[in-house]
Amino acid sequence: MTLVLFDIDGTLTATTDSDARCYARAFEQVFGIPLPTTDWHTYTHVTDIGIIDETLQRTGRAALNEHELEHFEQRFLREIEEEHAANPAGFAEIPGARAIIERLCAHPDYTVALSTGGMRATATFKLKCIGVDAAGIPGGYANDARSRADIARIAMARADAVTADIVYVGDGLWDAVTSAALGMRFVAITRESCRDRLRSGGATVFVDDYANQDAFLAALRHATVPSPLPANVMNPAPAAAMIRPLS
């Protein structure tokens, strides 16, 4: 049995650009200051809540509270919905994403879970846009923890899969870093990402998309654990940063 953890933006959904625009607009509307940058590589924790926390700390603002978190998630979802209505092409699937999820979910040798730095409401909406029902798939979201590593741990626990073989499928340098930190094998999706940057994070197996299902299944079999990056490049937070998982 192999547990396959999927990131969402840029991995299952071709929503990288739309998501960044909506996130920046929601941030400024809720917190009254512009987001410094949507170059996510400049942040310590590349998660929706981790980015907010870090930005507020940099500007001397009070720490994020639960009311602000709920307000932001609602505002962000509204921005995503309005963007989708105006530009549905910005919410397409990475080719073959829905079909590969369906195939893996029906396969006796695989268990599927979601592990994303996005918030639950917006992640669920984006998956719905490509015909994937997130309610039927266990997962970890930014609502659950600040760091990618802790989100992945929560996704593993919710998948309840008894296996030592875990493959993380993602498109970001932070996904490779998280895989290295947790000892997970890694498949890099390069449809919306830079192959060289992912290679610099230790990725060795790359696929552009899921159009060729057999090629992706081969990638799952051949994936390796990335080599860890130096601590000053990018590091997942320790387990102590974990928030209690939602029931």
C-alpha positions as CSV (number, residue, x, y, z in Angstrom):
1,M,0.0,0.0,0.0
2,T,1.3,3.5,-1.0
3,L,-0.2,6.7,0.5
4,V,-0.2,9.4,-2.1
5,L,-0.4,13.0,-0.8
6,F,-1.5,15.6,-3.3
7,D,-0.9,19.4,-3.1
8,I,-3.6,21.3,-4.9
9,D,-2.6,24.7,-6.5
10,G,-0.3,24.0,-9.5
11,T,-0.5,20.2,-8.7
12,L,-4.1,19.3,-9.3
13,T,-5.6,22.6,-10.3
14,A,-4.0,25.1,-12.8
15,T,-4.9,28.0,-10.4
16,T,-1.5,29.4,-9.4
17,D,-2.0,32.9,-10.9
18,S,-5.7,33.2,-10.1
19,D,-5.1,32.1,-6.5
20,A,-2.2,34.6,-6.0
21,R,-4.3,37.6,-7.3
22,C,-7.3,36.6,-5.1
23,Y,-5.1,36.1,-2.0
24,A,-3.5,39.5,-2.4
25,R,-6.8,41.3,-2.8
26,A,-8.4,39.5,0.2
27,F,-5.3,40.2,2.4
28,E,-5.4,43.9,1.7
29,Q,-9.2,44.1,2.2
30,V,-9.1,42.3,5.6
31,F,-5.9,43.7,7.1
32,G,-5.7,47.1,5.5
33,I,-2.2,46.8,4.1
34,P,-0.9,45.4,0.8
35,L,0.7,42.0,0.7
36,P,4.4,42.6,0.3
37,T,4.8,40.1,-2.5
38,T,3.3,37.0,-4.1
39,D,6.7,35.4,-4.6
40,W,5.9,32.7,-2.1
41,H,9.6,31.6,-1.9
42,T,10.3,34.7,0.2
43,Y,8.1,33.4,3.1
44,T,9.1,30.9,5.8
45,H,5.9,28.9,5.8
46,V,4.2,28.9,2.4
47,T,0.7,28.4,3.7
48,D,-2.2,30.8,3.6
49,I,-2.0,31.3,7.4
50,G,1.8,31.2,7.6
51,I,2.0,34.0,5.1
52,I,-0.4,36.2,7.0
53,D,1.3,35.5,10.3
54,E,4.7,36.4,8.9
55,T,3.5,39.6,7.2
56,L,1.7,40.9,10.3
57,Q,4.8,40.2,12.4
58,R,7.0,42.1,9.9
59,T,4.7,45.1,10.1
60,G,4.4,45.1,13.9
61,R,0.7,44.1,13.8
62,A,-0.9,42.0,16.5
63,A,-0.9,38.2,15.9
64,L,-3.7,36.7,13.8
65,N,-6.8,35.9,15.9
66,E,-9.6,33.4,15.1
67,H,-12.0,36.2,14.1
68,E,-9.6,37.6,11.6
69,L,-8.9,34.1,10.3
70,E,-12.6,33.4,9.7
71,H,-13.0,36.8,8.1
72,F,-10.1,36.3,5.8
73,E,-11.2,32.8,4.7
74,Q,-14.7,34.1,3.8
75,R,-13.2,37.1,2.0
76,F,-10.7,34.9,0.1
77,L,-13.5,32.5,-0.9
78,R,-15.6,35.4,-2.2
79,E,-12.7,36.6,-4.3
80,I,-12.1,33.1,-5.7
81,E,-15.8,32.7,-6.5
82,E,-15.9,36.1,-8.3
83,E,-12.6,35.4,-10.1
84,H,-14.0,32.1,-11.3
85,A,-17.2,33.7,-12.5
86,A,-15.2,36.3,-14.5
87,N,-12.5,33.9,-15.7
88,P,-13.4,30.2,-15.5
89,A,-10.4,29.3,-17.6
90,G,-8.2,30.3,-14.6
91,F,-9.7,27.3,-12.7
92,A,-8.9,24.4,-15.0
93,E,-7.4,21.1,-14.0
94,I,-3.8,20.1,-14.5
95,P,-4.5,17.8,-17.5
96,G,-5.7,14.4,-16.3
97,A,-5.9,15.4,-12.6
98,R,-9.5,14.3,-12.0
99,A,-9.0,11.0,-13.8
100,I,-5.8,10.1,-11.9
101,I,-7.5,10.9,-8.6
102,E,-10.4,8.6,-9.5
103,R,-8.1,5.8,-10.7
104,L,-5.9,5.9,-7.5
105,C,-8.9,6.1,-5.2
106,A,-10.3,2.9,-6.9
107,H,-6.9,1.1,-6.9
108,P,-6.3,-1.4,-4.1
109,D,-2.6,-0.6,-3.9
110,Y,-3.0,3.2,-3.2
111,T,-4.6,5.5,-0.7
112,V,-5.1,9.2,-1.6
113,A,-5.0,12.2,0.7
114,L,-4.8,16.0,0.2
115,S,-2.0,18.1,1.8
116,T,-2.2,21.7,0.9
117,G,-1.1,25.1,2.2
118,G,-4.4,26.5,1.1
119,M,-7.4,27.0,3.3
120,R,-10.2,24.4,3.4
121,A,-13.0,26.5,1.9
122,T,-11.0,27.8,-1.1
123,A,-9.3,24.5,-1.7
124,T,-12.6,22.7,-1.7
125,F,-14.0,25.2,-4.2
126,K,-11.1,24.9,-6.6
127,L,-11.3,21.1,-6.6
128,K,-15.0,21.3,-7.2
129,C,-14.2,23.4,-10.3
130,I,-12.4,20.4,-11.8
131,G,-15.0,17.8,-10.7
132,V,-13.2,16.5,-7.6
133,D,-15.2,16.2,-4.4
134,A,-12.8,17.0,-1.5
135,A,-15.4,15.8,1.0
136,G,-14.6,12.3,0.0
137,I,-10.9,12.5,0.4
138,P,-9.0,12.9,3.7
139,G,-6.7,15.9,3.9
140,G,-4.8,18.5,5.8
141,Y,-5.3,22.3,5.2
142,A,-3.8,25.6,6.3
143,N,-6.7,25.8,8.8
144,D,-5.0,22.9,10.7
145,A,-1.4,24.1,10.9
146,R,1.0,26.9,9.9
147,S,3.7,24.7,8.4
148,R,3.6,22.3,5.4
149,A,5.2,19.6,7.4
150,D,2.5,19.6,10.1
151,I,-0.2,19.8,7.5
152,A,1.3,16.7,5.8
153,R,1.4,14.9,9.2
154,I,-2.3,15.7,9.8
155,A,-3.2,14.5,6.3
156,M,-1.4,11.2,7.0
157,A,-3.2,10.8,10.2
158,R,-6.6,11.4,8.6
159,A,-5.9,9.0,5.8
160,D,-5.4,6.3,8.5
161,A,-3.3,4.3,6.1
162,V,-1.0,1.7,7.6
163,T,2.1,2.1,5.4
164,A,5.6,3.3,5.5
165,D,5.6,4.2,1.8
166,I,4.4,7.8,1.3
167,V,4.7,9.8,-1.9
168,Y,4.1,13.5,-1.9
169,V,3.0,15.0,-5.3
170,G,3.6,18.8,-5.5
171,D,4.8,21.6,-7.7
172,G,6.7,23.9,-5.2
173,L,10.1,24.0,-3.7
174,W,8.4,23.9,-0.4
175,D,6.8,20.6,-1.3
176,A,10.2,19.1,-2.0
177,V,11.6,20.5,1.3
178,T,8.7,19.0,3.2
179,S,9.2,15.7,1.6
180,A,12.8,15.7,2.5
181,A,12.1,16.7,6.1
182,L,9.5,13.9,6.6
183,G,11.3,11.2,4.6
184,M,8.6,11.0,1.9
185,R,9.3,10.2,-1.7
186,F,8.5,13.0,-4.1
187,V,7.0,13.5,-7.6
188,A,7.4,17.0,-9.0
189,I,4.6,18.4,-11.2
190,T,6.0,20.9,-13.7
191,R,3.0,22.2,-15.6
192,E,3.1,25.6,-13.8
193,S,6.5,25.3,-12.1
194,C,10.2,25.6,-12.8
195,R,11.9,22.2,-13.2
196,D,15.3,23.6,-12.4
197,R,14.1,25.1,-9.1
198,L,12.5,21.8,-8.1
199,R,15.6,19.9,-9.0
200,S,17.6,22.3,-6.8
201,G,15.3,21.1,-4.0
202,G,16.3,17.5,-4.5
203,A,13.5,16.4,-6.8
204,T,14.6,13.6,-9.2
205,V,11.3,12.5,-10.8
206,F,9.2,15.0,-12.9
207,V,6.0,14.8,-14.8
208,D,4.3,17.7,-16.6
209,D,0.8,16.5,-15.9
210,Y,-1.4,13.3,-15.6
211,A,-2.5,13.0,-19.2
212,N,-0.4,9.8,-19.5
213,Q,-1.6,7.9,-16.5
214,D,0.9,5.0,-17.0
215,A,3.8,7.5,-17.0
216,F,2.5,9.0,-13.7
217,L,2.1,5.6,-12.1
218,A,5.7,4.9,-13.1
219,A,6.8,8.1,-11.5
220,L,5.1,7.1,-8.3
221,R,7.1,3.8,-8.3
222,H,10.4,5.5,-9.1
223,A,10.2,8.6,-6.9
224,T,12.9,9.2,-4.4
225,V,13.2,11.2,-1.1
226,P,14.7,14.6,-2.0
227,S,18.0,15.6,-0.5
228,P,17.5,18.2,2.3
229,L,18.2,21.8,1.5
230,P,20.4,23.9,3.8
231,A,18.5,25.3,6.8
232,N,18.8,28.9,5.6
233,V,17.1,28.1,2.3
234,M,13.7,26.9,3.5
235,N,12.7,24.7,6.5
236,P,9.4,23.3,7.6
237,A,8.3,24.3,11.2
238,P,8.8,21.8,14.0
239,A,6.0,19.7,15.2
240,A,5.4,22.1,18.1
241,A,3.8,24.5,15.7
242,M,1.0,22.2,15.0
243,I,-2.6,23.2,15.7
244,R,-5.0,20.7,17.0
245,P,-6.6,18.9,14.0
246,L,-10.2,19.5,13.3
247,S,-12.5,16.6,13.9
